[in-house]
Amino acid sequence: MNFSELGLSKELITATERAKYESPYPIQVAAISAILQQKDLLGLAPTGSGKTAAYVLPILQRLLSKNAPTERFVPVLVIVPTRELAVQVAEVTENFSRFLPRTIKSMAVFGGVSINPQMMKLHGVEILIATPGRLIDLIGRKAVGISRIHTLVLDEADKVLNMGFREEVEHILEMLPAKRQNILFSATMDEEVEVLTKKLLKDPVKVQVEAANFTPEEIAQKAYRVEPEEKGPFLRTLINSGDWKQILVFTSSIRTADNVVGKLVKNGIEAIAFHGDKSQGARTEALARFKSGKTRVLVATDLAARGIDIQFLPLVINYELPRSPKDYIHRIGRTGRAGAEGEAISLITPEEMHHFKVIQKKMGKWVTLQHAEDFGKAEEENPSESSDESIA
């Protein structure tokens, strides 16, 4: 199946082609159809499954048949947990809107930056992408109205609730009109998400994409056994060994991220840190430089695991392992997106060996462990004669 069979306008088809979307993912096929029919939708999908396009495309299609608002009452509201995801969704929406016969204004609003510029730009917005706290602030200042919403999207609902926004979300829902279309996406279905789903959705179409069957199969995974004191030098060797234009490196702490960046820069590798101790302006600038290719290496904590969306990111490196297998999937899911090739490399110390076994067992995929000192010899040796070992 291709996008032209889903009932989308020729302008939206052109936008998908320009974005190099060759064919729709399963979640896009089911979601686009349901949303165009104005049905409620429950989407259970991991990161990288194409869920943003799954709701943005049909929402734009529906808005084409309506007039733009002349007041500060928005027709479509997308609630997201983080500033990074808000910016990401806004970028996707803007890209898909590029060829439409009329301008459909979208905007991301979030905390951590001045509220006044956001207030000034809200007039005529048709798709508002917002974090819960900033949305409530804007409503309180009468800068935006949500009483005429006809479509509500709650994206990454599990993370919204896990970050402590349950009361804010309930307050927002009380201000919405009773008659509306509701779309909820979540990577997991825990008890809190289930309660919210029952409260929010009416006879929803349910679409599910299993994480274990999606992300790992799309990504070439490697692991290297390395001593703790050799991690930094080996990371630099890895980075210098290929012609990757963008490399995302994950650490488990802010301190380590800053230290890694310092060592990389000292050794002539352009790198920048991305974590919660950075101001919103600094994080936005770091992400912009990385996406544009001005900075080759972005070193991030798990704050970025769901917040970075680069369609053709070639390489993710786990400098340190995350706490949970789910976070590991989110990390490596930054590469291999939208059918593109991707590679994920993990640096494993002896102390991390057991934890990496647990991650692989939960993931349902085993990764061959190579010795760091043998790096670069693989191409010279016969694979059957190498000293690789499987972590099984």
C-alpha positions in Angstrom: 0.0 0.0 0.0 1.1 3.6 -0.6 0.0 6.9 0.8 -2.1 7.7 -2.3 -4.5 4.9 -1.3 -5.3 6.4 2.1 -7.5 9.3 1.0 -5.0 12.0 1.4 -4.8 15.1 -0.9 -2.3 15.3 -3.7 -0.5 18.1 -1.8 0.0 15.8 1.3 1.2 13.0 -1.0 3.7 15.4 -2.4 4.8 16.3 1.1 5.3 12.6 2.0 7.4 12.1 -1.1 9.6 15.1 -0.3 10.1 13.7 3.2 11.2 10.4 1.6 8.3 8.4 3.0 8.2 5.5 0.6 5.2 3.6 2.0 3.1 3.9 5.1 3.8 2.0 8.3 1.1 -0.3 9.6 0.2 2.2 12.3 -0.2 5.0 9.7 -2.5 2.9 7.5 -4.9 2.1 10.4 -4.6 5.5 12.1 -5.1 7.7 9.0 -8.2 5.8 8.0 -9.7 6.0 11.5 -8.9 9.7 12.0 -10.3 10.7 8.6 -13.6 8.9 9.7 -13.5 11.0 12.9 -13.3 7.9 15.1 -11.5 7.9 18.4 -8.1 6.1 18.3 -5.9 4.2 20.8 -2.4 3.8 19.4 0.1 1.6 21.3 3.4 2.1 19.5 7.1 2.4 20.4 9.3 5.3 19.4 10.2 5.4 15.7 7.0 3.7 14.6 5.8 6.7 12.6 3.0 7.7 14.9 3.5 11.5 14.5 2.8 11.3 10.8 -0.1 8.9 11.6 -2.1 11.7 13.2 -0.6 14.9 11.6 -1.5 13.9 8.0 -5.2 13.1 8.5 -5.6 16.1 10.8 -4.2 18.4 8.1 -6.5 16.7 5.6 -9.6 17.4 7.8 -8.6 21.0 8.4 -8.4 21.7 4.7 -12.2 21.5 4.5 -12.6 24.1 7.3 -12.0 27.8 7.6 -9.1 29.2 9.6 -10.1 30.5 13.0 -10.4 34.3 13.3 -10.1 34.3 17.1 -7.8 32.7 19.6 -9.9 29.5 19.8 -7.8 26.6 18.4 -9.6 23.6 16.7 -6.8 21.0 17.2 -4.9 20.4 20.4 -1.9 18.1 20.7 -0.7 17.5 24.3 2.9 16.3 24.7 5.1 15.7 27.8 8.3 17.5 26.8 9.5 20.7 25.1 11.7 18.6 22.7 8.7 16.5 21.5 6.6 19.7 21.1 9.2 21.1 18.8 9.5 17.8 16.9 5.8 17.5 16.3 5.7 21.2 15.2 8.5 20.6 12.7 6.7 17.5 11.2 3.4 19.5 11.0 5.1 22.4 9.2 6.9 20.1 6.7 3.7 18.3 5.8 1.8 21.6 5.5 4.3 23.1 3.0 2.4 22.3 -0.2 -1.2 22.8 1.0 -3.5 25.1 -1.0 -4.0 27.3 2.1 -1.8 28.1 5.1 -2.6 26.0 8.2 -0.8 27.6 11.1 0.7 25.3 13.7 2.6 26.3 16.8 4.5 24.6 19.7 4.2 26.2 23.2 6.2 25.0 26.3 7.7 26.3 29.5 11.3 27.3 30.2 11.1 30.3 27.9 9.3 33.6 28.0 5.5 33.3 27.7 5.0 36.7 26.0 6.3 35.9 22.5 4.2 32.8 22.5 1.1 34.8 23.5 1.7 37.2 20.6 1.9 34.4 18.0 -1.2 32.5 19.0 -3.8 34.3 16.8 -5.0 32.1 14.0 -3.3 28.9 15.2 -5.1 25.8 14.0 -2.9 23.1 15.5 -1.5 23.9 18.9 1.2 21.5 20.3 1.6 22.1 24.0 3.1 20.9 27.2 0.4 20.8 30.0 1.8 23.4 32.3 2.4 26.1 29.7 -1.0 25.4 28.1 -2.7 26.1 31.4 -0.7 29.3 31.9 -1.8 30.5 28.4 -5.4 29.7 29.1 -5.3 31.5 32.4 -4.0 34.6 30.7 -6.8 34.3 28.1 -4.2 34.0 25.3 -5.9 30.9 23.9 -9.2 29.2 24.1 -9.8 25.4 23.9 -13.6 25.3 24.3 -14.0 24.8 20.6 -11.5 22.0 20.1 -12.8 19.3 17.7 -9.7 17.1 17.8 -7.6 16.2 20.9 -4.3 14.3 20.6 -2.5 13.0 23.7 0.9 11.9 22.5 3.2 9.7 24.7 0.5 9.5 27.3 2.5 7.2 29.5 5.3 9.7 29.7 2.9 12.6 30.3 1.5 10.7 33.4 4.9 9.4 34.5 6.2 13.0 34.6 3.4 14.0 37.1 1.1 15.8 34.7 -2.1 13.8 35.6 -3.8 16.7 37.5 -2.9 19.2 34.7 -4.3 16.8 32.1 -7.5 16.3 34.0 -7.9 20.1 34.4 -7.4 20.6 30.6 -10.0 17.9 29.8 -12.6 19.6 32.0 -12.3 22.7 29.8 -12.8 20.9 26.5 -16.1 20.5 24.7 -17.9 17.2 25.3 -18.2 16.5 21.6 -14.8 16.0 20.0 -12.5 13.4 18.5 -9.9 11.9 20.9 -6.6 10.3 19.8 -4.2 8.8 22.4 -0.8 7.4 21.7 1.3 5.6 24.3 4.4 3.3 24.3 3.0 1.3 27.2 -0.4 0.5 28.7 0.1 0.7 32.5 -2.7 1.2 35.0 -2.7 5.0 34.8 -2.9 5.0 31.0 -5.6 2.4 31.1 -7.7 4.5 33.5 -7.2 7.6 31.3 -8.1 5.6 28.1 -11.4 4.5 29.6 -12.2 8.0 30.6 -11.1 9.7 27.4 -12.0 7.4 24.4 -15.3 6.2 23.1 -15.4 3.0 21.1 -11.9 3.6 19.9 -10.1 1.9 17.0 -7.1 0.2 18.5 -3.8 0.0 16.7 -0.8 -1.8 18.3 2.8 -2.1 17.2 5.0 -4.3 19.5 8.3 -2.7 20.4 10.1 -6.0 20.4 9.0 -6.6 16.8 9.9 -3.2 15.6 13.0 -1.2 16.6 15.6 -3.9 17.1 15.0 -5.5 13.7 15.5 -2.3 11.9 18.9 -1.6 13.5 22.4 -3.2 13.2 23.6 -3.6 16.7 27.2 -4.1 17.9 28.8 -4.3 21.3 32.4 -3.9 22.4 33.9 -5.1 25.7 36.1 -2.3 27.0 37.8 -1.6 30.3 36.4 1.5 32.1 39.5 3.6 31.7 39.6 2.8 28.0 36.0 4.0 27.2 37.0 7.5 26.4 39.9 6.7 24.0 37.8 3.9 22.4 34.9 6.2 21.8 37.2 8.6 20.0 38.5 5.8 17.9 35.0 4.7 16.9 34.0 8.3 16.0 37.2 8.8 13.9 36.8 5.4 12.2 33.8 6.3 10.0 32.3 9.1 8.0 29.1 9.4 10.0 27.8 12.9 9.6 25.8 12.8 12.9 26.5 10.7 16.0 24.3 10.6 19.1 26.1 9.4 22.2 24.2 8.4 25.3 25.4 8.7 28.9 23.6 7.8 32.1 24.5 11.1 34.0 24.8 14.8 33.3 28.3 14.8 34.8 29.5 12.1 32.4 27.9 13.8 29.4 29.8 17.0 30.1 33.1 15.1 30.7 32.7 13.2 27.5 32.1 16.4 25.5 35.2 18.0 27.1 37.4 15.1 26.1 36.0 15.0 22.6 36.5 18.7 22.0 40.0 18.6 23.5 40.8 15.9 20.9 39.5 17.9 18.0 36.0 16.3 17.7 33.2 18.8 17.5 30.7 17.8 20.2 28.0 19.4 22.3 26.0 18.3 25.4 22.2 17.9 25.7 20.7 17.4 29.2 18.4 18.7 31.9 21.0 21.1 33.4 21.1 23.1 30.2 18.6 26.0 29.8 15.9 25.6 27.2 17.7 28.0 24.9 20.9 26.1 25.1 19.1 22.8 24.5 17.3 24.2 21.5 20.5 25.6 20.1 22.4 22.3 20.7 19.7 20.3 18.9 19.5 22.8 16.0 23.3 22.7 15.5 23.2 18.9 15.6 20.3 18.6 13.1 21.9 21.0 10.7 25.2 19.2 10.8 27.1 22.1 12.3 28.0 19.8 15.3 28.8 16.2 14.5 28.4 14.6 17.9 25.6 15.2 20.4 26.2 13.7 23.9 22.9 13.3 25.7 21.3 11.8 28.8 18.0 9.9 28.6 16.1 13.2 28.6 16.7 13.0 24.8 15.7 9.4 24.2 12.2 10.4 23.1 12.9 14.0 22.3 15.2 13.7 19.3 13.7 12.9 15.9 16.2 12.8 13.0 14.9 10.7 10.2 18.3 9.6 8.9 20.5 9.6 12.0 23.1 7.0 11.1 24.6 6.1 14.5 23.8 5.8 18.2 26.5 5.0 20.7 25.7 3.8 24.3 28.7 5.1 26.2 26.9 3.9 29.3 23.9 1.6 29.5 20.5 2.9 30.6 18.8 1.6 33.7 16.0 -0.2 31.9 15.6 -2.3 28.7 12.8 0.0 27.7 15.1 3.0 27.8 17.6 1.0 25.7 15.0 0.6 23.0 14.1 4.2 23.2 17.8 5.2 22.8 18.6 3.0 19.8 15.3 3.8 18.3 16.7 7.3 17.4 18.4 5.6 14.4 16.9 3.3 11.8 13.7 5.4 11.5 11.3 5.5 8.6 12.9 2.5 6.9 16.4 4.1 6.9 19.5 2.0 7.8 20.8 2.6 11.3 23.5 1.4 13.6 23.8 1.2 17.4 27.0 0.5 19.2 27.3 -0.2 23.0 30.4 0.0 25.0 30.3 -2.7 27.8 32.5 -2.8 30.8 32.9 -6.1 32.8 30.6 -4.6 35.5 27.9 -3.9 32.9 27.9 -7.4 31.4 25.1 -8.8 33.5 22.9 -5.8 32.9 23.5 -6.0 29.2 22.4 -9.7 29.3 19.1 -8.6 31.0 18.5 -5.9 28.4 19.0 -8.4 25.5 16.7 -11.0 27.1 14.0 -8.4 27.5 14.6 -7.2 23.9 14.5 -10.7 22.5 17.7 -10.2 20.5 21.2 -11.2 21.2 24.2 -9.0 20.2 27.7 -10.4 19.4 30.3 -9.0 21.8 33.6 -8.1 20.4 36.8 -7.1 22.2 37.7 -3.4 21.9 41.3 -4.3 21.2 40.3 -6.3 18.1 38.4 -3.3 16.6 39.5 -2.7 13.0 40.8 -6.2 12.5 37.4 -7.6 11.5 37.7 -6.6 7.9 41.2 -8.2 7.7 40.2 -11.5 9.3 37.9 -14.3 8.2 34.8 -13.9 10.3 34.8 -17.6 11.2 38.3 -17.2 12.7 37.5 -14.1 14.8 37.5 -14.2 18.6 34.0 -12.7 18.9 31.7 -14.2 21.6 28.0 -14.1 22.0 26.4 -12.7 25.2 23.7 -15.3 25.6 
